[in-house]
Amino acid sequence: MSTPSTARGRTGSGTPAVSLTATLALLSFVMPLATDMYLPAFPRMADDLGTDPSGVQLTLTAFLIGLAAGQLVLGPLSDRYGRRRPILVGLTVCALATALCALAPTLPALIALRFFMGFAGAAGIVVGRAVISDVATGAVAARLFGVLMALGGIAPIVAPLAGGAVVSDAGGWRGVFWVLAGVSVLMLLAALAFIPESLPEERRRAGGITSTLQAARSVLTDRVYVGYTLAFSFACGALFCYIAGSAFLLQNVLGLSVGQASVAFSVGALTATLSSTANTKLVGVFPSALLLRIGLGTLLLATTAALGITLAGQLNRVSALALIGIGFLGLGQAFGTATALAIERVPYAAGTGSAVLGTLQSVLGAVVAPLVGLGGDDTAVPLFTGMAGCSLVAVLALLLTRESGPAGAPEAAPADVLEGSAGATT
């Protein structure tokens, strides 16, 4: 087991141990597994629970709201108390809540449990990003975030295939949650074994809620950080539009079977994973900001074209799947670079910066998920309208990242934040 003394400082000159990187990648599986694995079950869940598509999508919304709230709470707490404890407590509660989801008797009960599942599971995501910022900076950090995105891409590839297999046999949608509960336990065991305390006592921020609010204010007033965060979050919003509406698009609009729809979704996720993998090779060769612009531009072109074809009544399997694939190429290119560029701006409050980024991402996902289903289950117009709209905002957000100083240079910690941090060393 790694010990706290093995945590690398923020020199940016090396990379963390393979075991730590792999464990952080596993923790990043929380969101894709919890959102993608039960997608093939949406139509059956609607019948079983006596609701419509928007009702089922509320279970996704509840999870994302919980994820947002959890990141907002656990990120700043990790700046104060360290990284290890929030991760371990969060994963324990997440495993319990997931098991209870499998036993939920009604839709309201499932919605409530999904909220708690998201709140607790947020620890693995928000604190994991902060751990990366503790041990690496610059191109090394960007490359690591890209590696996490690439490894994390395994989950959305496998999740719908596994979910479709579970749903198709006697397991049903409840069986999906039993599988998720087992995976949560595996994540907890990996965290116990391989995640050290990466935030030493002298770098922790004391001062309670006042210090936390000061750090949040300093993060939110950094225009460049806000620009990269908005770009990342609205790109994720486009992805969540697709996640929420994919089962109905692929099965009801395009006429694919449950198995075919699972394969189609997995191919899209594989495309994003390969793009993220390629991005890890490009970081350091080309500026991260340039790679981000290319990725978001590709996403915008693909989603706008899909919307135009849909409105013209020319949407078919080939055009839909091809344009979705191109969009995923852009997403894979954008996610790692946007995350690294945003968090690197605020190294003095990495947990808070990670929390704000993840919270906005989750809130947007929670908002768009039920909206995609409002048009019914036999049209793709709401889905592609949401994807194109989110992509446009993501591109426009890059206007906020223009600065007169050196591109990507992180801000120094504001005086009030330094005063809050000083309390930990006195």
N, C-alpha and C positions, 0 to 999 in steps of 0.2 A: 504493500500500500504506500502511496505517496504521502509524505508528511508536509506540514506547513512550510518547513524550511526549504523544501525543494521548489517552491514556486519561483519562477523567473521574474525578475524585475522588468520594468517597461523600457528596455533598451532598444527593442526592435531589431536586435542583431542576430537573434536566433529564433527557433521555433519550439513550441512546447513539445513535451513527450507525445509519442504517437497514442499512447493509452489515454492521455488527457484529451487530445483532439478527437479521438474516436468516441469518447464518453460524451463530450459536449455535442458532437453530432447526433448521438443517440438521444440526448435530451431535447434536441431540436425536432425530434420526431413527434413530440407531443401534439403540436398543432396539426401537421398534415395527417397523422394517423386519426386523430379525433375528429377531423373534418371530412377526410376522404374515404375512410374505410366503410362508413355506413351510408355513403351516397347511393350505392346500388339498391339499398333497402328503402329509399324514400317513397316510391309508389306503394310498396307493401305496408310501410309504416302508416301511411295516410289511411289505408283501408283498415288496418288493425286497430288504430287509435281513433277512428271515426272522424277524421279531419280532412282538410284540403292541402294542396301543396304549400301554401303560405303558413299553415299551421305546423306542418312538419319542419319547414325552414326556420320556424321560431326556436326549435331546439338548437339549430346552428347559431342563431342570433344570441341565444342565452349563453352558449359556450363562449362566444366571442366577447360578449359584454363581461363575463367573468374573467376572461383572459386579459381584457383591458384593465379592469379594476385591480386584478392581481398584480399586474406589472406596475401599476401606479403605486401600489403599496409596497410590494416586495423589492422593487428596484432601489428606491431610497433607503429602505431598511438594510439592504446589503451594503450600501455605502457607510452605514453607521455600525453595523454589527458583524460585517464580514460576509463572504460569499457562501461558505459551506453550509452553515446552519439553515438559511432560508431554502436552499435547494433540497436538503434532506427532509425538512418538515413538509415542504410543499409537495414533494413526490409521494410522501406517505399518505397525505390527505387525498391526493389525486387518485391513487390506487383504490382507496376506500370508496370515494364518490363514484368512480367508474363501475365498480362492482354493484353498487346500489342502482345505477342506471339500468343494468340488466334486469333488475327486479321491479322497475317502476311500473305501477299498475295503470297509470293514466298519463295523458299528455301533459297536464300541468305539473305532475310530479317529475316527469322526465325533464321538462324545461328547467325546473328548480335545481335538480341534480346536475344537469349540464352546466349550469352557472357555477356551482361549487367545483366541478371538475375543471373548468377553465381557470377559475381563480387560483386554485392550488397548482395546477399544471403550469401556470405562468412562471413559476420559480425557475423551472428548467430553462426557459427561453430567455427571460430578461437577465437573470443572474449569469447565465452562460455567456451572453454577449459581453457582460461586464468583465468576466474572467479573461476573455480574449483581450480586452483593452488593458487589463492589468499586466499581461505578459508579453504584449507585442504592440508595435506602433508602425505607422507608415505603410510601405508596400508589403511588409511582412503581415501586418494586421489585415490589409485588404486581401492578401492571398489566403490567409486563414479563414476569413469570412467566406471567401469563395469556396474553399475546401468544405466548410460546414454546409454551405448551400448545396454543393455537389453531392456530398454524402447524405445530407438531409433529403435530397431528391429521390433517394431510394424508397423512402416511405410513401410518397404519393404514387410511385410506380407500383409498388407491391400492394398498398392498402386497398385500392378498388378491386384488384384481382382477388385478393384474399377475402375481402368483404363480399364480393359476388359469389365466391365459392361457399362461404358460410351461409349467406342468405339463401342460396339455391338448395341447400340440404336442410336437414331438420333443425339446424341451429337458429335460422331466422335472424331477425335484426337483434334480438336479445343475445344471441350467440356472439355477435360482433362485439358487444360491450364486454362479454366475458374474456374474449381474446385481448381487448384493449386493457382490461384490468391486469392480465398476466404480463403484458408488455410494460405497464407502469411499474410493476414489481421489479422487473428486470432492470429498468432505468434506475430505480432506487438502489439496487444492489451495485450497479456499475458506479453510481455516484459515491456510494460509501467506500468503494475500493480505490477509485482513481482520481477523485477531485480533491486537491489539497486546498487549504486556505490561501488564496492568492492575494488578499488585501491585508498587508501587515497593519498592526495596531497604529503605528505612527501616521498612516495615510487614511485612517478612518475619520469620519466626520461626526463630531459630537454636537450637542446643542439642542437635541430634540426637534420638535416640529418647526421651530423658528429657523433652524439651520437647514432643514429640509426644504422649506419654502424659499429660502434665499438661494439654494442651489437650483431649484426649479425655475425661479425667476431669471437667474443668470443664463440658464440653458435656453429658455424661451425667448430671451431678448438677443440671442445670437442669430442674426439674420441668415447667415450662411448655413448654420446648423438647421434652422427651421426650413430652409429651402430644400436641403437634402432629405430631411425627414418627411416633408410633404411629398417630394418626388417618390420616395420609397413607399410611403403609405398609400398613395393613390394608385401606384402600380400594383400594390397588394389588393387594393379595392377592385381593380379590374380582374385580378385572379379570383377574388371571392365572388364576383358576379358569375364567373364561369363555374366555380365550385358549387354555388347554390343552384344554378340552373342546368348543370351539365346532364344530370340524370334524365330530366324532362326533354332537353334538347336532343340528346343522343337516342333516347328510347321512343319518345312520343313524336318528335318532329322529324328526325332522320330515320326512324323505324328500325333501330338496332335492337337486338335482344339484350338481356341483362349481361350475358357474357361478352358480347361484342362491344357493348357500351363500356364495360370495365376495361377491356383491352384498349379501346380508343382513348379513354381517359389516361391510362397508364402510358401510352405512347406519347401523349402530350407532356406528361411529367418527365418521361425519359428525355424528351427534347430539351426541356428546361435544364435537366441535370447535365446533359452533354454540353449545353451552352455555358453553364456555370463552370464546368471542368475546363473548357477552353479558356474561359475568362481568367482562371488562375494562372494560366501560362502567359496571358497577355498583360496582366498587371505587372508593372515594373518595366515593360517594354514600351507601353503607351500610357499616357496620363489616365488616371482613374476617372477623372471628370469627363474625358472624351469617350471612354468606354460606356459611361453612364448615359451620355447623350445619344450615342448610337443605339443602345439597347432600348431606351424609351421611345426614340423615333421609330424604330422598327415595330414596337408594340402599337404605337398610335396608327401607323399606316395599315397594319394588319386588321385592327379592330374597326377602323373607319371603313375599310373595304368590305369587311363582313357585314357591317350595318347597311351599307349601300346596296349590296347584293340582296340582302334580306328584304329591304324595303321595295326593291324592284321585283320581288317575287322570283328571283333566280337562284335562291339558295338550294344546294343539293349536298349530298354526302361529300363529294370530292372537294367542292369549294369550301364548305364549312370546315372540314378537317384540315385542309391545307392552310387556310388562313389562321386557324387556331394554332397550328404548329409553328407558323411564322411568328405569331404573337408570343408563344412560349420561348422561342429563340431570344426575343428581346427581353423577356422577363429574366431568363437565366443570366443574361449579360448585365442586367441592372441591379439585381438584388444585393449581391455581395459588395459591389463598389459603392452603392448608395449607403449601405449600413456602415461600412468602414469610414467613408467620408463624413458621415454625420457624427458618429461617436468620437472620432478623432478630434473634432472641434472642441469637445468638452472633456478632456482627460481628467480634470479636477473633480468631476461628478459623473463618472462613467455609468454608474448604476442608475442615476436619475435620468441621464441622457438616453440610456437604453430603455428605461421605463416609458418616457414620453414617446419615443419612436414606436415602441411596441403597442402602447395604449392607443395611439392614433390609428395604427394599422388595424387593431382589433375593433375599434369603434366603427371605422368605415366598413369593415366586413360585416359587423352586426347590422348596420343600417341597410346595406345593399342586399343582403341575403333575402329578406322577405319581399323587398321591392321587385326583385327579379321574378317572383312568382305571382305578382298581382295581375299580369296579363293573361293568366291561365297556363295550362300545361301543354298547349299545342301551338305556341308561337315563340319565335326566337327574337322578336323585336326588343322586348325589355332587356333581355340578356345582353345583346350586342350594343344597345343604347348605353347601358350602364358601363360596359367595358370600354367603349369609345370615349365616353364622358370622363371616366376616371383617368384614362390614358392621356387625354388632353390636359387635364389639370396637372398631372405629373410632369408633363413636358413644360408647362408654363411655370411650374414651381422652380425650375432651374434658373429662372431669371433672378431669383433671390440670392443665388449663390455667386453672383458676380461681385468681385471685390477688387479694391485698388492694390492690396498687398499681394504677396506671393500666394498663388492658388493653393488651397488646401492647408494653409498654415493654421494650426489650432490657436485658439485664443488663450491668453494667460488667465488664470483663475481670478475673478473679481475679488476685491479686498474683503467683502463681507463673507464670501465663501471660505477664503483662507482663514479668516478669524474663527469660523465655525469648525474648520478642520483642526485648528490649533488646539482646541480643547481636548483632543485625543492624546496629545503629547504632553500635557501639563499634569 
